Amino acid sequence: MELTRLLQSFAALRPRIEALTRGRVGCSATAEDILQDTWIRLSNVRHDDSIDNHAAFAMRAAKNAAIGHFRKQQRRNEIDAEVNDLLWQSVDEISPERIVMGRDMLRAVDAALQDMPERSRRIFLMNRINGVSHREIARQIGISEEAVYYHIRRVVERLAELRDSQG
């Protein structure tokens, strides 16, 4: 496959782009992932002859990928906080009443999870119970990371509705 001028520019600037990306995200492995995603995006650009400055375009694509990474991470952190609030509400004292309420809530959560589509439930449990990353789940199941996010979000929203209805 012949490399386009855009990919050639990216390859020539790769050390600089990698250093800038690593500086932004603070992690070499994450920077590598972002660079790989950028390469894939750039390889899908058609008609790169319409781009005036290939180097600037490649740099901007990497910067946008890093920004996208931060946005995804922020949303994942928000989902984690929602789940933690949902599952680990602070308990002042343990009483027989609270034990019964907790068991009732656990049964309700289990029933809500059983009512969810199988794929959503499986993805949620893989991520929240087994600690599997969005990327790994996407790879194992054969869907995009964004799809993984939406499956988890669907379950979290349903559990939040359940929590709110239980008072």
N, C-alpha and C positions, 0 to 999 in steps of 0.2 A: 504494500500500500504506500503510495506516495504521500509524504507529509505535506499538508497545506502550509502556506506561508504563516498562517496563524499558529499552527502547532510548532513550526520551526521557531517562531518568535518565543513561544512559551518555553520550548526546550532550551533555547539560548539563555533565557532569563530565569530558568528554574532555580538556580542557587540563590539568586536575589529574592525571588518570590517565596521560596521556602523559608529563608531567613526572616523576611517580613511577616509571613504567616505564623511562623513559630513564635515570633515576638508578640504577636497579637493574641494567640491562643495559649501560649505558655506551655505547650506540650509538643514534643517532636512527633509522636505517633498521630496525634490529632492533626497536626500540620500536614503530615504525609497523606492522611485520609482526605483532607481538604484539597490538596494538590491533585490527588488521583481523581476526585470528583470534578475538579476544574478541567483536567485533561479530557475526561469523558465528555463534559459539556462542550468544550472547544472542538473536539473531534466531530461533534454533531452539527457544528455550524456549517451551513451551506452558503456558498457564494462569498467566501471570505475576500474575494477581490473587491467587494464593495466597502470593505473596511479601510479607512484611511491610514490608521496607525495601528498595526498589528500588535506591537509591543505594549502600547497603552491599553489596547483592548484586552490582551492577556492578563495584564496587571489588574485591570478593573474586574475581570472575571474572577480572579483569585480573591480579591478584596470582597467582592459580593458573596463568594462562597463562604468566606470567614464570617461575614455578617449573618448569613443564613444559618451557619453553625451556631452562633450565639443565640439567635432567635429560637432555634429548635431546642437548645439547651435550656434557655429560660423557660420555655413552655413545659419541657419535661420536669424542671424543678417545680413549676407551679402545680403540675399534676401530682408529683410526689408529695407536695405539701397538702394537697387536697386529700390524697389517700391517707397520709399520716393523720390528718385531722379526723378523717372518717373512722379509721381503725383504732387510733390510739388516743381517744379523748381522755383528758386527765380525770382520774378518779380520786375523790377526796377520801372516801372510806369504803371499805368492803362491808356490805350488809347483805342479809339474805335477799332483800328486795332488789338490790343492785345485781346480785348474782342471777336472779331470775330474769331481770331486765336484760342482762348481758347475754344470757342463753337465748332469750327470745330474739334479740337482735342478731345473734349469730345464725339462728335458724332462718331469719328473714334474709340475711345476706346470702346464705347458702341457696335459699329458694330463688332469690333474684339472680344469682349467678347461673343457676340451672335453667332459668328462663331465657338467658342470653343466648344468642347464636353460638354454636359450638366453637367456631373459629375465634370469635371475640373473647369468649371465656378462656380458651386455651392460650391466646396471646396475652391476656391480662395476667393469668396465673403464671405463665412463663416469666413475665417481666416482674411482677410485684411479689410473687412468692419465691420463685427460683432465682431471681436476680439476673435474668438473661437480658442483654442489651437489645435496644431496638434494632440495631444493625444485624446482630446475630439472629434475632427472630426473623427479620426480613429475609436473611440468607436461607435459613432453615425452611421457611414456609414458601419462599419464592414470591414474595410481594415486596413493595417498596417500603422504605422506612416511614414514609408519610402514611401509608396504609396501616402500618403497625400502630402509629400514633393515634389514628382515628379509631381503631378497634379499642385501644386502651381507653381513649376518651369516652367512647360510647359506654363502656362498663362503669367508669368512674362517675359519669353523669347519672347513670341509673342508680348507682349506690348512693350518690348524694341526694337524689330524689327520695330514696328509701329512708335515709337518715332524717331528712327534713319532715317526712310524713310521720316518722316515729316520735318526733318531738324530742 
